[in-house]
Amino acid sequence: MIPERGSYAVDTRTDRIGQVMDRYGLFVQLRPPGGGLEWDCPPDALRPAARHDELRARVAELNRGSRLSSS
């Protein structure tokens, strides 16, 4: 089952979370929380993101932004 567009999912190959942007051919396109380059993931390597997955990704993105702005 493919999570709906706009929801968050985890690429189980890398344990990376992304927002479901679209389906393109045989792949689902995911974008990191907060933006960035999309990547392709086969649907069988996706699982819906749990709330803690989403929070973990958002905190990592905030930390990344904080490091960039203090440079």
Secondary structure, DSSP 8 states (H G I E B T S, - for coil): ----TTSEEEETTTTEEEEEEEEETTEEEEE-TT----EEE-GGGEEE--HHHHHHHHHHHHHHHHHHHT-
